[in-house]
Amino acid sequence: MRVLDLIIKKRDGGSLSFQEIDYLIQGYAGGAIPDYQMSSFLMACFFARP
């Protein structure tokens, strides 16, 4: 699983599974996912809303 794939999926309006969300949260909390990738994901969430 790659963070970039999850960012693109969310940007394009897709829904994330529990496992994908867990991967993001655990990776960010553990330091494996850098701030810039998490902020990109959150921006994708913001702009993908209806």
PQR file with spaces between the fields and no chain letter, atoms N, CA, C, O and H, PARSE charges and radii, in Angstrom:
ATOM       1  N    MET     1       0.862   -1.174    0.000 -0.4000 1.5000
ATOM       2  CA   MET     1       0.000    0.000    0.000 -0.0000 2.0000
ATOM       3  C    MET     1       0.908    1.236    0.000  0.5500 1.7000
ATOM       4  O    MET     1       1.891    1.305    0.738 -0.5500 1.4000
ATOM       5  N    ARG     2       0.552    2.205   -0.844 -0.4000 1.5000
ATOM       6  CA   ARG     2       1.316    3.448   -0.904 -0.0000 2.0000
ATOM       7  C    ARG     2       0.400    4.622   -0.563  0.5500 1.7000
ATOM       8  O    ARG     2      -0.773    4.644   -0.934 -0.5500 1.4000
ATOM       9  H    ARG     2      -0.246    2.149   -1.443  0.4000 1.0000
ATOM      10  N    VAL     3       0.959    5.586    0.143 -0.4000 1.5000
ATOM      11  CA   VAL     3       0.196    6.768    0.536 -0.0000 2.0000
ATOM      12  C    VAL     3      -0.276    7.519   -0.706  0.5500 1.7000
ATOM      13  O    VAL     3      -1.407    8.004   -0.745 -0.5500 1.4000
ATOM      14  H    VAL     3       1.912    5.568    0.444  0.4000 1.0000
ATOM      15  N    LEU     4       0.575    7.617   -1.709 -0.4000 1.5000
ATOM      16  CA   LEU     4       0.200    8.329   -2.929 -0.0000 2.0000
ATOM      17  C    LEU     4      -1.059    7.732   -3.556  0.5500 1.7000
ATOM      18  O    LEU     4      -1.927    8.471   -4.020 -0.5500 1.4000
ATOM      19  H    LEU     4       1.494    7.224   -1.677  0.4000 1.0000
ATOM      20  N    ASP     5      -1.166    6.414   -3.575 -0.4000 1.5000
ATOM      21  CA   ASP     5      -2.361    5.770   -4.127 -0.0000 2.0000
ATOM      22  C    ASP     5      -3.613    6.135   -3.337  0.5500 1.7000
ATOM      23  O    ASP     5      -4.684    6.312   -3.918 -0.5500 1.4000
ATOM      24  H    ASP     5      -0.460    5.813   -3.198  0.4000 1.0000
ATOM      25  N    LEU     6      -3.485    6.247   -2.027 -0.4000 1.5000
ATOM      26  CA   LEU     6      -4.628    6.602   -1.191 -0.0000 2.0000
ATOM      27  C    LEU     6      -5.021    8.063   -1.389  0.5500 1.7000
ATOM      28  O    LEU     6      -6.204    8.402   -1.377 -0.5500 1.4000
ATOM      29  H    LEU     6      -2.616    6.103   -1.555  0.4000 1.0000
ATOM      30  N    ILE     7      -4.023    8.925   -1.571 -0.4000 1.5000
ATOM      31  CA   ILE     7      -4.294   10.336   -1.844 -0.0000 2.0000
ATOM      32  C    ILE     7      -5.057   10.477   -3.154  0.5500 1.7000
ATOM      33  O    ILE     7      -6.044   11.209   -3.228 -0.5500 1.4000
ATOM      34  H    ILE     7      -3.062    8.651   -1.580  0.4000 1.0000
ATOM      35  N    ILE     8      -4.603    9.778   -4.180 -0.4000 1.5000
ATOM      36  CA   ILE     8      -5.256    9.843   -5.494 -0.0000 2.0000
ATOM      37  C    ILE     8      -6.672    9.271   -5.416  0.5500 1.7000
ATOM      38  O    ILE     8      -7.606    9.833   -5.989 -0.5500 1.4000
ATOM      39  H    ILE     8      -3.801    9.184   -4.120  0.4000 1.0000
ATOM      40  N    LYS     9      -6.824    8.161   -4.711 -0.4000 1.5000
ATOM      41  CA   LYS     9      -8.149    7.542   -4.569 -0.0000 2.0000
ATOM      42  C    LYS     9      -9.126    8.515   -3.919  0.5500 1.7000
ATOM      43  O    LYS     9     -10.260    8.668   -4.374 -0.5500 1.4000
ATOM      44  H    LYS     9      -6.065    7.705   -4.245  0.4000 1.0000
ATOM      45  N    LYS    10      -8.679    9.168   -2.858 -0.4000 1.5000
ATOM      46  CA   LYS    10      -9.560   10.113   -2.164 -0.0000 2.0000
ATOM      47  C    LYS    10      -9.813   11.357   -3.010  0.5500 1.7000
ATOM      48  O    LYS    10     -10.934   11.865   -3.059 -0.5500 1.4000
ATOM      49  H    LYS    10      -7.758    9.045   -2.488  0.4000 1.0000
ATOM      50  N    ARG    11      -8.765   11.845   -3.677 -0.4000 1.5000
ATOM      51  CA   ARG    11      -8.911   13.025   -4.540 -0.0000 2.0000
ATOM      52  C    ARG    11      -9.962   12.791   -5.617  0.5500 1.7000
ATOM      53  O    ARG    11     -10.706   13.699   -5.988 -0.5500 1.4000
ATOM      54  H    ARG    11      -7.855   11.433   -3.637  0.4000 1.0000
ATOM      55  N    ASP    12     -10.010   11.557   -6.112 -0.4000 1.5000
ATOM      56  CA   ASP    12     -10.952   11.221   -7.173 -0.0000 2.0000
ATOM      57  C    ASP    12     -12.327   10.830   -6.653  0.5500 1.7000
ATOM      58  O    ASP    12     -13.168   10.356   -7.418 -0.5500 1.4000
ATOM      59  H    ASP    12      -9.406   10.819   -5.811  0.4000 1.0000
ATOM      60  N    GLY    13     -12.565   11.025   -5.352 -0.4000 1.5000
ATOM      61  CA   GLY    13     -13.898   10.807   -4.781 -0.0000 2.0000
ATOM      62  C    GLY    13     -14.149    9.423   -4.242  0.5500 1.7000
ATOM      63  O    GLY    13     -15.281    9.106   -3.877 -0.5500 1.4000
ATOM      64  H    GLY    13     -11.882   11.410   -4.731  0.4000 1.0000
ATOM      65  N    GLY    14     -13.131    8.584   -4.178 -0.4000 1.5000
ATOM      66  CA   GLY    14     -13.296    7.226   -3.673 -0.0000 2.0000
ATOM      67  C    GLY    14     -13.395    7.181   -2.158  0.5500 1.7000
ATOM      68  O    GLY    14     -13.039    8.126   -1.454 -0.5500 1.4000
ATOM      69  H    GLY    14     -12.211    8.842   -4.474  0.4000 1.0000
ATOM      70  N    SER    15     -13.885    6.064   -1.691 -0.4000 1.5000
ATOM      71  CA   SER    15     -13.967    5.829   -0.247 -0.0000 2.0000
ATOM      72  C    SER    15     -12.819    4.924    0.170  0.5500 1.7000
ATOM      73  O    SER    15     -12.430    4.020   -0.568 -0.5500 1.4000
ATOM      74  H    SER    15     -14.174    5.296   -2.263  0.4000 1.0000
ATOM      75  N    LEU    16     -12.289    5.169    1.342 -0.4000 1.5000
ATOM      76  CA   LEU    16     -11.202    4.353    1.859 -0.0000 2.0000
ATOM      77  C    LEU    16     -11.753    3.292    2.795  0.5500 1.7000
ATOM      78  O    LEU    16     -12.708    3.527    3.535 -0.5500 1.4000
ATOM      79  H    LEU    16     -12.606    5.904    1.942  0.4000 1.0000
ATOM      80  N    SER    17     -11.130    2.114    2.747 -0.4000 1.5000
ATOM      81  CA   SER    17     -11.522    1.025    3.637 -0.0000 2.0000
ATOM      82  C    SER    17     -10.954    1.275    5.037  0.5500 1.7000
ATOM      83  O    SER    17     -10.115    2.154    5.237 -0.5500 1.4000
ATOM      84  H    SER    17     -10.354    1.924    2.146  0.4000 1.0000
ATOM      85  N    PHE    18     -11.421    0.498    5.978 -0.4000 1.5000
ATOM      86  CA   PHE    18     -10.904    0.593    7.340 -0.0000 2.0000
ATOM      87  C    PHE    18      -9.398    0.343    7.355  0.5500 1.7000
ATOM      88  O    PHE    18      -8.659    1.037    8.052 -0.5500 1.4000
ATOM      89  H    PHE    18     -12.102   -0.216    5.815  0.4000 1.0000
ATOM      90  N    GLN    19      -8.945   -0.647    6.588 -0.4000 1.5000
ATOM      91  CA   GLN    19      -7.521   -0.984    6.550 -0.0000 2.0000
ATOM      92  C    GLN    19      -6.690    0.164    5.984  0.5500 1.7000
ATOM      93  O    GLN    19      -5.582    0.415    6.458 -0.5500 1.4000
ATOM      94  H    GLN    19      -9.546   -1.211    6.022  0.4000 1.0000
ATOM      95  N    GLU    20      -7.206    0.855    4.987 -0.4000 1.5000
ATOM      96  CA   GLU    20      -6.488    1.984    4.401 -0.0000 2.0000
ATOM      97  C    GLU    20      -6.392    3.151    5.383  0.5500 1.7000
ATOM      98  O    GLU    20      -5.341    3.780    5.509 -0.5500 1.4000
ATOM      99  H    GLU    20      -8.106    0.651    4.602  0.4000 1.0000
ATOM     100  N    ILE    21      -7.475    3.431    6.064 -0.4000 1.5000
ATOM     101  CA   ILE    21      -7.469    4.510    7.060 -0.0000 2.0000
ATOM     102  C    ILE    21      -6.538    4.145    8.213  0.5500 1.7000
ATOM     103  O    ILE    21      -5.783    4.989    8.696 -0.5500 1.4000
ATOM     104  H    ILE    21      -8.329    2.920    5.962  0.4000 1.0000
ATOM     105  N    ASP    22      -6.590    2.901    8.650 -0.4000 1.5000
ATOM     106  CA   ASP    22      -5.716    2.443    9.720 -0.0000 2.0000
ATOM     107  C    ASP    22      -4.249    2.556    9.314  0.5500 1.7000
ATOM     108  O    ASP    22      -3.408    2.951   10.121 -0.5500 1.4000
ATOM     109  H    ASP    22      -7.203    2.215    8.257  0.4000 1.0000
ATOM     110  N    TYR    23      -3.944    2.213    8.075 -0.4000 1.5000
ATOM     111  CA   TYR    23      -2.582    2.332    7.561 -0.0000 2.0000
ATOM     112  C    TYR    23      -2.097    3.779    7.641  0.5500 1.7000
ATOM     113  O    TYR    23      -0.968    4.040    8.057 -0.5500 1.4000
ATOM     114  H    TYR    23      -4.627    1.892    7.419  0.4000 1.0000
ATOM     115  N    LEU    24      -2.957    4.715    7.241 -0.4000 1.5000
ATOM     116  CA   LEU    24      -2.591    6.129    7.301 -0.0000 2.0000
ATOM     117  C    LEU    24      -2.360    6.603    8.736  0.5500 1.7000
ATOM     118  O    LEU    24      -1.361    7.262    9.023 -0.5500 1.4000
ATOM     119  H    LEU    24      -3.875    4.502    6.903  0.4000 1.0000
ATOM     120  N    ILE    25      -3.268    6.273    9.616 -0.4000 1.5000
ATOM     121  CA   ILE    25      -3.175    6.739   11.000 -0.0000 2.0000
ATOM     122  C    ILE    25      -1.960    6.121   11.699  0.5500 1.7000
ATOM     123  O    ILE    25      -1.181    6.825   12.342 -0.5500 1.4000
ATOM     124  H    ILE    25      -4.080    5.737    9.382  0.4000 1.0000
ATOM     125  N    GLN    26      -1.808    4.817   11.568 -0.4000 1.5000
ATOM     126  CA   GLN    26      -0.678    4.149   12.216 -0.0000 2.0000
ATOM     127  C    GLN    26       0.653    4.615   11.632  0.5500 1.7000
ATOM     128  O    GLN    26       1.620    4.820   12.365 -0.5500 1.4000
ATOM     129  H    GLN    26      -2.441    4.245   11.046  0.4000 1.0000
ATOM     130  N    GLY    27       0.698    4.783   10.309 -0.4000 1.5000
ATOM     131  CA   GLY    27       1.925    5.232    9.669 -0.0000 2.0000
ATOM     132  C    GLY    27       2.308    6.641   10.069  0.5500 1.7000
ATOM     133  O    GLY    27       3.482    6.933   10.293 -0.5500 1.4000
ATOM     134  H    GLY    27      -0.088    4.617    9.713  0.4000 1.0000
ATOM     135  N    TYR    28       1.321    7.512   10.158 -0.4000 1.5000
ATOM     136  CA   TYR    28       1.603    8.895   10.548 -0.0000 2.0000
ATOM     137  C    TYR    28       2.008    8.969   12.013  0.5500 1.7000
ATOM     138  O    TYR    28       2.981    9.637   12.362 -0.5500 1.4000
ATOM     139  H    TYR    28       0.367    7.275    9.976  0.4000 1.0000
ATOM     140  N    ALA    29       1.264    8.284   12.864 -0.4000 1.5000
ATOM     141  CA   ALA    29       1.570    8.304   14.297 -0.0000 2.0000
ATOM     142  C    ALA    29       2.934    7.679   14.583  0.5500 1.7000
ATOM     143  O    ALA    29       3.622    8.076   15.524 -0.5500 1.4000
ATOM     144  H    ALA    29       0.473    7.741   12.581  0.4000 1.0000
ATOM     145  N    GLY    30       3.317    6.700   13.767 -0.4000 1.5000
ATOM     146  CA   GLY    30       4.593    6.037   13.969 -0.0000 2.0000
ATOM     147  C    GLY    30       5.769    6.719   13.296  0.5500 1.7000
ATOM     148  O    GLY    30       6.911    6.289   13.456 -0.5500 1.4000
ATOM     149  H    GLY    30       2.759    6.378   13.003  0.4000 1.0000
ATOM     150  N    GLY    31       5.503    7.774   12.547 -0.4000 1.5000
ATOM     151  CA   GLY    31       6.571    8.523   11.905 -0.0000 2.0000
ATOM     152  C    GLY    31       6.965    8.026   10.520  0.5500 1.7000
ATOM     153  O    GLY    31       7.894    8.561    9.914 -0.5500 1.4000
ATOM     154  H    GLY    31       4.575    8.123   12.417  0.4000 1.0000
ATOM     155  N    ALA    32       6.270    7.004   10.009 -0.4000 1.5000
ATOM     156  CA   ALA    32       6.601    6.461    8.692 -0.0000 2.0000
ATOM     157  C    ALA    32       6.025    7.308    7.555  0.5500 1.7000
ATOM     158  O    ALA    32       6.544    7.287    6.439 -0.5500 1.4000
ATOM     159  H    ALA    32       5.516    6.569   10.502  0.4000 1.0000
ATOM     160  N    ILE    33       4.972    8.039    7.833 -0.4000 1.5000
ATOM     161  CA   ILE    33       4.357    8.914    6.837 -0.0000 2.0000
ATOM     162  C    ILE    33       4.686   10.351    7.231  0.5500 1.7000
ATOM     163  O    ILE    33       4.326   10.791    8.323 -0.5500 1.4000
ATOM     164  H    ILE    33       4.551    8.056    8.740  0.4000 1.0000
ATOM     165  N    PRO    34       5.370   11.088    6.347 -0.5600 1.5000
ATOM     166  CA   PRO    34       5.763   12.456    6.682  0.2800 2.0000
ATOM     167  C    PRO    34       4.588   13.430    6.664  0.5500 1.7000
ATOM     168  O    PRO    34       3.528   13.142    6.108 -0.5500 1.4000
ATOM     169  N    ASP    35       4.802   14.579    7.281 -0.4000 1.5000
ATOM     170  CA   ASP    35       3.766   15.611    7.380 -0.0000 2.0000
ATOM     171  C    ASP    35       3.225   16.022    6.016  0.5500 1.7000
ATOM     172  O    ASP    35       2.018   16.205    5.859 -0.5500 1.4000
ATOM     173  H    ASP    35       5.663   14.812    7.733  0.4000 1.0000
ATOM     174  N    TYR    36       4.106   16.168    5.027 -0.4000 1.5000
ATOM     175  CA   TYR    36       3.644   16.652    3.720 -0.0000 2.0000
ATOM     176  C    TYR    36       2.701   15.669    3.050  0.5500 1.7000
ATOM     177  O    TYR    36       1.803   16.088    2.320 -0.5500 1.4000
ATOM     178  H    TYR    36       5.087   16.019    5.154  0.4000 1.0000
ATOM     179  N    GLN    37       2.880   14.359    3.278 -0.4000 1.5000
ATOM     180  CA   GLN    37       1.958   13.396    2.678 -0.0000 2.0000
ATOM     181  C    GLN    37       0.617   13.397    3.409  0.5500 1.7000
ATOM     182  O    GLN    37      -0.435   13.296    2.778 -0.5500 1.4000
ATOM     183  H    GLN    37       3.610   14.019    3.871  0.4000 1.0000
ATOM     184  N    MET    38       0.650   13.510    4.721 -0.4000 1.5000
ATOM     185  CA   MET    38      -0.610   13.553    5.462 -0.0000 2.0000
ATOM     186  C    MET    38      -1.376   14.825    5.149  0.5500 1.7000
ATOM     187  O    MET    38      -2.601   14.793    5.036 -0.5500 1.4000
ATOM     188  H    MET    38       1.505   13.592    5.234  0.4000 1.0000
ATOM     189  N    SER    39      -0.680   15.943    5.007 -0.4000 1.5000
ATOM     190  CA   SER    39      -1.382   17.183    4.670 -0.0000 2.0000
ATOM     191  C    SER    39      -1.962   17.110    3.263  0.5500 1.7000
ATOM     192  O    SER    39      -3.031   17.666    3.009 -0.5500 1.4000
ATOM     193  H    SER    39       0.315   15.969    5.098  0.4000 1.0000
ATOM     194  N    SER    40      -1.279   16.437    2.349 -0.4000 1.5000
ATOM     195  CA   SER    40      -1.822   16.246    1.000 -0.0000 2.0000
ATOM     196  C    SER    40      -3.068   15.373    1.045  0.5500 1.7000
ATOM     197  O    SER    40      -4.039   15.633    0.335 -0.5500 1.4000
ATOM     198  H    SER    40      -0.411   15.985    2.555  0.4000 1.0000
ATOM     199  N    PHE    41      -3.042   14.341    1.875 -0.4000 1.5000
ATOM     200  CA   PHE    41      -4.215   13.485    2.020 -0.0000 2.0000
ATOM     201  C    PHE    41      -5.393   14.270    2.587  0.5500 1.7000
ATOM     202  O    PHE    41      -6.514   14.153    2.093 -0.5500 1.4000
ATOM     203  H    PHE    41      -2.253   14.129    2.452  0.4000 1.0000
ATOM     204  N    LEU    42      -5.142   15.065    3.615 -0.4000 1.5000
ATOM     205  CA   LEU    42      -6.220   15.847    4.221 -0.0000 2.0000
ATOM     206  C    LEU    42      -6.770   16.894    3.255  0.5500 1.7000
ATOM     207  O    LEU    42      -7.969   17.175    3.266 -0.5500 1.4000
ATOM     208  H    LEU    42      -4.231   15.160    4.016  0.4000 1.0000
ATOM     209  N    MET    43      -5.913   17.469    2.424 -0.4000 1.5000
ATOM     210  CA   MET    43      -6.380   18.405    1.403 -0.0000 2.0000
ATOM     211  C    MET    43      -7.259   17.686    0.386  0.5500 1.7000
ATOM     212  O    MET    43      -8.272   18.228   -0.056 -0.5500 1.4000
ATOM     213  H    MET    43      -4.939   17.241    2.415  0.4000 1.0000
ATOM     214  N    ALA    44      -6.870   16.458    0.013 -0.4000 1.5000
ATOM     215  CA   ALA    44      -7.686   15.675   -0.907 -0.0000 2.0000
ATOM     216  C    ALA    44      -9.045   15.384   -0.306  0.5500 1.7000
ATOM     217  O    ALA    44     -10.054   15.414   -1.010 -0.5500 1.4000
ATOM     218  H    ALA    44      -6.047   16.018    0.372  0.4000 1.0000
ATOM     219  N    CYS    45      -9.085   15.103    0.990 -0.4000 1.5000
ATOM     220  CA   CYS    45     -10.360   14.859    1.678 -0.0000 2.0000
ATOM     221  C    CYS    45     -11.233   16.116    1.636  0.5500 1.7000
ATOM     222  O    CYS    45     -12.436   16.036    1.385 -0.5500 1.4000
ATOM     223  H    CYS    45      -8.265   15.079    1.562  0.4000 1.0000
ATOM     224  N    PHE    46     -10.634   17.243    1.878 -0.4000 1.5000
ATOM     225  CA   PHE    46     -11.384   18.496    1.901 -0.0000 2.0000
ATOM     226  C    PHE    46     -11.990   18.808    0.532  0.5500 1.7000
ATOM     227  O    PHE    46     -13.163   19.169    0.442 -0.5500 1.4000
ATOM     228  H    PHE    46      -9.657   17.308    2.082  0.4000 1.0000
ATOM     229  N    PHE    47     -11.206   18.671   -0.518 -0.4000 1.5000
ATOM     230  CA   PHE    47     -11.690   19.027   -1.849 -0.0000 2.0000
ATOM     231  C    PHE    47     -12.565   17.959   -2.475  0.5500 1.7000
ATOM     232  O    PHE    47     -13.262   18.238   -3.451 -0.5500 1.4000
ATOM     233  H    PHE    47     -10.253   18.378   -0.445  0.4000 1.0000
ATOM     234  N    ALA    48     -12.552   16.737   -1.942 -0.4000 1.5000
ATOM     235  CA   ALA    48     -13.366   15.652   -2.499 -0.0000 2.0000
ATOM     236  C    ALA    48     -14.776   15.617   -1.918  0.5500 1.7000
ATOM     237  O    ALA    48     -15.618   14.841   -2.370 -0.5500 1.4000
ATOM     238  H    ALA    48     -11.987   16.510   -1.150  0.4000 1.0000
ATOM     239  N    ARG    49     -15.029   16.447   -0.929 -0.4000 1.5000
ATOM     240  CA   ARG    49     -16.369   16.405   -0.313 -0.0000 2.0000
ATOM     241  C    ARG    49     -17.414   16.943   -1.272  0.5500 1.7000
ATOM     242  O    ARG    49     -17.106   17.755   -2.144 -0.5500 1.4000
ATOM     243  H    ARG    49     -14.345   17.077   -0.562  0.4000 1.0000
ATOM     244  N    PRO    50     -18.662   16.487   -1.108 -0.5600 1.5000
ATOM     245  CA   PRO    50     -19.731   16.897   -2.039  0.2800 2.0000
ATOM     246  C    PRO    50     -20.132   18.340   -1.925  0.5500 1.7000
ATOM     247  O    PRO    50     -21.015   18.795   -2.652 -0.5500 1.4000
